[in-house]
Amino acid sequence: MKPTRTAAWDHVQTMAQLADLKEANYRNTLALSAMIELLVEKGILAPDEFHRKAAALEREDAIAANAAESL
């Protein structure tokens, strides 16, 4: 079955939205990286503090995800 013109256009639009999301994700990641580096450079945040907090948040997220799967 040949895809309809509408289905093909929907696919193009979906791919364009995905590209936009990738670009936004890249910009957000870059901004976050810059902020973390500045905080470390200024002595406001130690790298090990950042890593401990990130690990703790990841554990909390995993616990919440497991709890949601149990429902």
HELIX and SHEET records of a PDB file:
HELIX    1   1 ARG A    5  GLU A   41  1                                  37    
HELIX    2   2 PRO A   47  SER A   70  1                                  24    
END                                                                             
